[in-house]
Amino acid sequence: MKKLTLTVVAFIFCYGFAQAQGGIYLIAKGGVNYSKIADQNFNTSYHAGASLEWDISKKLGIQPEILFSQLNSTGTNGNKDNNLQYLSIPLLLRINVTKAFTINLGPEYSILMNAKETVVNNASSAFKEGNFSVVGGIQLDLNSFRVYARYDIGMSDINNLTNQKEWKSQIIQAGIGLRIL
């Protein structure tokens, strides 16, 4: 809970600081995840949250985000074994190619909030509490409306079990956003 509170306070501080500088927008966003762990098949889930768009110049800006993101993993028996819920915090560089087209690149740290088990026992102890990843994607800026797609590749081994191979996540995200401030 302390991590969540600290994250929200930092987000509000960044928003206040950037508002004083001008040229910042608060975006509510959500969409679909196609995610997998290690060599499993991709599974569908969702993400929702908010981001700040702060253009430092006409061509460059930053885009910190806070997203609730779900990642499902499928076991060898075909059932969804685990439902992992993360608080994801990407810090993206915005490269404004045109007024309506942006490339996003940067790191992301995700905090495991909950690991629900459906088949495998002790799911929460099987996964590490954090995941570092790299994000790359594109975004269309249509006045107050946003459409985006990105690829998120895990750099951390999220496997907390001994004598197992590495578990790294891969997520393809597609979504929409709406400027609210």
Secondary structure, 3 states (H helix, E strand, C coil): CHHHHHHHHHHHHHHHHHHHHCCEEEEEEEEEEEEEECCCCCEEEEEEEEEEEEECCCCEEEEEEEEEEEEEEECCCCCEEEEEEEEEEEEEEEEECCCCEEEEEEEEEEEEEEEEECCCCCHHHHECCEEEEEEEEEEEEECCEEEEEEEEEECCCCECCCCCCCCCEEEEEEEEEEECC
